[in-house]
């Protein structure tokens, strides 16, 4: 087993994202290594690992180090285990999972705290994923707007109709009300928590005001100054913190295929 001192963390930029080297995720992690990865995750929000041909069993084991595993309300899964969410796009796909800014399943009452995606098949070019820092997005707003948003809640709604085919056992369309700005339970920092994928309405204001605020915030969130972009290779892994990160998977590789498995970790009610 490798000593924890062999881990190297290389930030992609000052705002979000770091590549982790010197870790073999096909092996069980020592507590010291887990702690280093966890600390780096809290600091950089998204971590990337290269050349990690993990089995589904190891993937599940790694995910469980961060908490109980989440089951997606509607997505297909692998190996008859709903904790192994399938991410797959090919020439016959009608859509690609995650191609729009979102935080995973934010319409759950207790949205997942994080997601760990392993891609085992990648297109020749493209299929990158963008990640955006929602602490930075909140902190870049003016004080009056921050003050307003801190008072507000928003309705998050899922509708997976026609998105994932018909499979069992799950088939739920959750919806939930969350604060527009949430406090991260580990770092204590405030992050914007509205996203174009799920947030439909800011509550306690008129529909016009809600639309105007959401349009402004969705544009603001998409500022490249808050982002990093990850170029996948076969057996890359990315893990992102849904409490303070949004992501956008780019479907620019048609008719090629892209496939992987996501393990998602349960979170708690945003506050
Ligand atoms: C997702 O989990 O939203 C998909 C991310 C990706 O495929 O890069």
Boltz pocket constraint, residues with backbone or C-beta under 6 A from the ligand:
constraints:
  - pocket:
      binder: B
      contacts: [[A, 87], [A, 97], [A, 98], [A, 104], [A, 115], [A, 117], [A, 127], [A, 128], [A, 129], [A, 247], [A, 248], [A, 249], [A, 262]]
      max_distance: 6.0
